[in-house]
């Protein structure tokens, strides 16, 4: 059914798709980590300001 060209093309496509998914997952993870870090910093700053006013 599959000749060698078609098999190589299929393997390359699968690797390309897996690579694309890994890149997207890494980007989403980095975004979420940065977002969570900023949220934590804002909470700490707000807490510091609340205590410094008292």
N, C-alpha and C positions, 0 to 999 in steps of 0.2 A: 504494500500500500504506500508507505512512505519511502521516498528515495532519500539518499544521504543529504542532499541540499535541503530538502523539506524538513528533515529531522534536525539539522543544524540550525535552521531558521527558527524552528519551534523552541529549541533549547535556548537560543539567544533571546527570544521574545519572553520566555518564562523568567529568565535571569533579569531582563530589563524591567519587567513588571515587579518582581520581588525587590529590586533595587529602588524603584520608584516608591514603592510602599514604605520601605525602610527610611528613605529620605523624608517622606511626608511625616512619618511617625516621629522622627528625630526633630523635625521642625515644630510639630505640635507640642512635643514634650518640652522643648526649649522655651516656647512661648508660655506654656503653663507654669514652668518653673520661675520665669522672670515675673510673670503676673503675680504669682503667689508671694514672691520675695518683695515686690513693691507693696503689696497689700500688708505684709507683715511690718515693713518699715513704716508705713503710714500709721498703722495701729500703735507701734512703739512711740512714734513721734507724738501722736495724739495723747497717749498715756503720759508721756514725759511733760507735755505742755499742761495737762490737767493737774499733775502733781506740782509743777513749778509755780502755778498760779496760786495754789492754796497756801 
